[in-house]
Structure formats: C-alpha cells, structure tokens
Amino acid sequence: MTTRRGSFLLIFPLSLALCPSSTHAAQSLPAGAGQNLPAAAGEINLKAASANVKDSGTPVRVRITRWSTDEERNPIIAALTPAPPAAAPARAAAGAPAGTGPNPPAGAGRGAAAGRGRGAGRGGRGDAAAPLSPIAALTAAIGKGPTLGYIWTNDITGYSIKYAYHAATPDGGERIVLATDRRLGAYTAGWQPAAGRPAADASAAPALGAEALAKAAPTDYDFTLIEIRLDSKGVGEGKASLMTKVIVDNEARTIALDNYAATPAIFQNVKR
C-alpha cells in the first residue's frame, strides 16, 4: 500500500510539469499582442530627420506598439466636438413668484453669490465651474490615454505617444496620426519653427517656399499632434501642430491637422 501511494505522488507532479496550465501559457504572451497590428508586423518603427525648425536635420525615431482602440479614440474626438449648450428653460414673465424670474435679486438663494455657501468653489452647491475650452479638454483627454509608443529626438527624454491612428490610402500608402502629451521641444529651442527655411530633401514631398512658411501660424498647444503620410514604398513626410491647428476629421473619425497640404513638414525622409 505504501509503495502504490509513493508511486502516485511521484507521477502527479511529473504530469503537472509536462502539462502546464492554460493560465500560465496566457500570461507568457506579451502585453497587447495582436491588438490592432498585423500579426506578422508587430510594432512599427520609423526613422526621419527634422526639417523647417531651428535644428533641422536632427535624427528622429518613432516606435508605435499598437493603435488606439475605438474606445480610446472616442473621448479624444469628443473633446473637440463639444455638445451644444442646453437652452435655458422659458419662464413666464408674469405670475412668477418673487425672486424666481430670469433676474432674481442679488443674494437670492444660498449659492447665488460666488464664494458664498458651503459648496462655493468646491464643486458643491455654489456656482458651477466654467467648462473647459475644446483645446483644454483635448489636452486633458490626451494626457489620460495609455502609452502606445515613443518618439525620440535629440532631447534628453522621449515623448510618450498617447494616441495612434492608422489608415490605408487609395494610392497604397499610409496615413498615421500620433499625439503626445507634451509639446515637441517644450524645453529646447531646436523645434521652434524656422520661417523662410523650406525643406531641401528631394525625397520628401515638394517643399513649401518661404512665403508658405511665413504664413504658417505657430500654436501654443501643450501637446503635439503629428500626421505622417507614407507612399506605397513606406517613404514620406510628417507635419505637426507646431505650425497649424488641430481639427476633427469626421469622415475618418480621428483628430487631424488643419489644412495639411499647406502646412510645412517638420519630419522629412520618413522611412519604415
């Protein structure tokens, strides 16, 4: 009896070693594997050089681990498309009780005056806080996104990619839209637009002249939106919100650059 029990105890752990559980096998997969990227492609890596900025020619590397999901894109798109303000309820001018008309007396109600009442200034029963502007809401939404990759420049630290959109173009190329939660070159002068210095790289799209660069309107966003266009060979250029506004492309359901064609490129000779 003792011999049979001992044999069972030896065989049981051996079977566990030969047949690992499905839970352990699932945990061995890399995080995010298979999400929004071709199974054979894995992460996407791009190389480029800066253009039309003070430190033109600086090497740039972009690593994208996956694309944003619909659930991750929705709050970012919604930030730039705020709901219309609700109409104020109509009140009858006559017959309304005193102090309840469209212009009640000063001090009427416990939370009427700013700074008065227990909820004032703390989101309680006092005056409601002013809504965020669309750009402020977009900045906050981008900051809350997951990290989907990184952009490395000559800065000390890289930039976290918080939004990543991808679509194929009719000519066999690609359109990539990325957003970082920090402004490109926020702590250095190298990424400031250099008006009058068009890109000289012949492999990039036709460079804009000094007049177009002079008309570019620099922005002061705390984030950076980068839109990259690649041809069928995986070569192209990238433009950024450093020199133009950010809008919503309703057809593609993504945030994008306003007037992409007329915006100077800041990434030239972009390659996979």
C-alpha positions in Angstrom: 0.0 0.0 0.0 2.8 2.4 0.9 4.6 1.6 -2.4 1.5 2.4 -4.5 0.9 5.7 -2.8 4.6 6.7 -3.2 4.4 6.0 -6.9 1.3 8.2 -7.3 3.0 11.1 -5.5 5.9 10.8 -8.0 3.8 10.6 -11.1 1.4 13.5 -10.1 4.0 16.3 -10.0 5.6 14.9 -13.2 2.2 15.3 -15.0 2.0 18.9 -13.9 5.4 19.7 -15.3 4.6 18.1 -18.6 1.1 19.8 -18.9 1.3 23.5 -17.8 -1.9 25.2 -17.2 -3.6 27.4 -19.8 -3.4 30.3 -17.4 0.4 30.2 -17.3 0.5 30.0 -21.1 -1.7 33.0 -21.5 0.5 35.0 -19.1 3.6 34.3 -21.2 2.1 36.3 -24.1 3.5 39.9 -24.5 1.1 42.6 -23.4 -1.0 43.9 -26.3 0.0 41.2 -28.7 -2.3 41.1 -31.7 -4.2 44.3 -30.9 -4.7 46.5 -34.0 -1.5 45.4 -35.6 -0.9 42.7 -38.3 0.3 39.5 -36.6 3.4 39.4 -38.7 4.3 43.1 -38.4 4.5 43.6 -34.6 5.4 47.1 -33.6 6.1 49.8 -36.2 9.4 51.7 -36.2 10.0 54.8 -38.3 13.1 57.0 -38.9 13.1 60.6 -40.0 15.0 63.9 -39.8 13.7 67.2 -38.6 13.0 70.0 -41.1 11.9 73.6 -41.2 12.9 74.1 -37.5 15.9 75.7 -35.9 17.8 72.4 -35.6 16.9 70.9 -38.9 18.5 67.6 -39.7 18.1 66.1 -36.2 17.5 62.4 -36.2 14.1 61.3 -35.1 12.9 57.8 -34.2 9.3 56.7 -33.7 8.2 53.5 -32.1 4.5 52.5 -32.2 3.5 49.4 -30.2 -0.2 49.5 -31.2 -3.0 51.7 -32.5 -5.7 53.3 -30.3 -8.9 51.4 -30.0 -12.3 52.9 -30.8 -12.9 53.3 -27.0 -9.6 55.1 -26.6 -10.3 57.4 -29.6 -13.8 58.4 -28.7 -13.1 60.7 -25.7 -10.3 62.5 -27.7 -12.6 63.1 -30.6 -15.4 64.2 -28.3 -13.2 66.8 -26.7 -13.0 68.8 -29.9 -16.7 68.3 -30.6 -18.5 69.6 -27.5 -22.2 69.2 -27.2 -24.2 72.4 -27.9 -25.2 74.4 -24.8 -28.6 73.5 -23.4 -31.3 76.0 -23.9 -32.4 77.9 -20.8 -35.9 77.0 -19.6 -38.5 79.5 -20.5 -40.2 81.3 -17.6 -43.4 83.3 -17.7 -42.6 87.0 -17.1 -45.9 87.5 -15.2 -47.1 85.4 -12.3 -43.7 84.1 -11.2 -43.0 84.2 -7.5 -40.7 87.0 -6.4 -37.1 86.1 -6.8 -37.6 83.3 -9.3 -37.6 85.4 -12.5 -34.8 85.5 -15.1 -33.0 88.1 -13.0 -33.5 87.3 -9.3 -32.4 89.8 -6.7 -28.7 89.7 -5.6 -28.2 87.2 -2.9 -31.3 85.2 -3.7 -30.6 81.5 -2.9 -27.9 80.1 -0.7 -25.4 79.6 -3.6 -26.1 82.7 -5.7 -23.1 84.8 -4.9 -19.6 83.5 -5.8 -17.7 82.4 -2.7 -20.8 82.1 -0.5 -22.4 78.9 0.6 -20.7 75.7 1.7 -20.4 74.4 -1.9 -18.9 77.6 -3.4 -15.5 77.0 -5.1 -15.6 73.3 -4.3 -17.9 71.9 -7.0 -20.8 71.8 -4.4 -24.0 73.8 -4.4 -22.3 77.1 -5.4 -21.8 78.4 -8.9 -20.8 75.8 -11.5 -17.2 75.8 -12.7 -16.7 77.2 -16.2 -16.5 74.5 -18.9 -13.1 73.7 -20.4 -12.3 75.1 -23.8 -12.1 72.4 -26.6 -8.3 72.6 -26.7 -8.1 72.3 -22.9 -10.4 69.3 -22.9 -8.4 67.8 -25.7 -5.2 68.3 -23.8 -6.7 66.6 -20.7 -8.0 63.7 -22.8 -4.7 63.1 -24.5 -3.0 63.0 -21.1 -5.3 60.3 -19.8 -4.6 58.0 -22.7 -2.4 54.9 -22.5 1.2 54.9 -23.7 1.2 53.4 -27.2 4.8 54.1 -28.1 7.6 56.7 -28.0 9.2 59.4 -30.1 12.9 60.1 -29.6 14.6 63.2 -30.7 17.8 65.0 -29.5 16.0 65.9 -26.2 17.1 64.2 -23.0 13.9 62.2 -22.7 11.5 60.7 -25.2 7.9 61.6 -25.8 5.1 59.2 -24.9 2.6 58.5 -27.7 -0.9 58.7 -26.2 -2.9 58.5 -29.4 -2.2 56.5 -32.6 -4.4 56.3 -35.7 -3.7 54.4 -38.9 -5.4 54.1 -42.3 -4.5 52.9 -45.7 -4.7 55.5 -48.5 -6.1 54.9 -52.0 -2.6 55.0 -53.6 -1.4 52.1 -51.5 0.3 54.4 -48.9 -0.5 55.0 -45.2 -1.8 57.8 -43.1 -0.6 57.9 -39.5 -1.8 60.3 -36.8 0.0 60.5 -33.5 -0.4 62.6 -30.4 2.0 63.1 -27.5 1.1 64.6 -24.1 3.9 67.1 -24.3 4.8 69.8 -26.7 7.7 68.8 -29.0 10.7 70.8 -27.9 8.9 72.2 -24.9 12.3 72.7 -23.1 14.5 73.3 -26.1 14.6 75.9 -28.9 15.6 73.4 -31.5 12.0 72.6 -32.5 10.8 76.2 -32.9 9.6 76.9 -36.5 12.2 78.4 -38.7 10.3 80.6 -41.1 11.8 81.0 -44.5 13.8 77.8 -44.4 12.0 75.2 -46.6 13.0 71.6 -46.5 15.7 70.7 -49.0 15.3 67.0 -49.0 14.3 65.9 -52.5 12.9 62.6 -51.3 10.3 64.4 -49.3 7.1 65.8 -50.7 7.6 69.1 -52.7 8.9 71.6 -50.2 6.9 74.7 -49.4 8.5 78.0 -50.2 9.5 80.8 -47.8 6.1 82.5 -48.4 4.2 79.5 -47.2 6.4 79.1 -44.2 5.9 82.7 -43.3 2.2 82.2 -43.4 2.3 79.2 -41.0 0.6 80.0 -37.7 2.6 78.6 -34.8 0.4 77.3 -32.0 0.9 77.1 -28.2 -0.6 73.7 -27.5 0.8 71.8 -24.6 0.6 68.6 -26.7 1.8 67.7 -30.2 -0.2 66.2 -33.0 1.9 64.6 -35.7 0.4 63.5 -39.1 2.6 61.3 -41.2 1.9 60.4 -44.9 3.8 57.5 -46.4 3.7 56.3 -50.0 3.4 52.7 -51.2 7.2 52.2 -50.6 6.9 53.3 -47.0 8.6 56.7 -47.6 7.1 60.1 -46.8 6.9 63.1 -44.5 5.4 64.3 -41.3 3.8 67.5 -40.2 2.8 68.7 -36.7 0.6 71.0 -34.7 3.6 73.2 -34.0 2.6 75.1 -37.2 -1.2 74.6 -37.6 -4.4 74.0 -35.7 -5.9 70.7 -34.7 -9.3 69.7 -36.0 -11.6 66.6 -36.2 -11.7 64.7 -39.4 -15.3 63.5 -39.2 -15.0 61.2 -42.2 -12.0 59.3 -40.8 -13.1 59.7 -37.2 -9.8 61.0 -36.0 -8.2 64.2 -34.9 -6.0 65.7 -37.6 -4.1 68.7 -38.8 -6.0 71.7 -40.3 -5.0 72.3 -44.0 -2.4 69.5 -44.1 -1.3 70.3 -47.7 -0.3 73.9 -46.8 1.5 73.1 -43.6 5.3 72.9 -43.6 6.8 69.4 -42.9 8.9 69.1 -39.7 9.8 65.4 -40.4 11.4 64.7 -43.8 12.5 61.5 -45.4 10.3 59.4 -43.1 11.0 55.7 -43.6 9.8 52.4 -42.1 
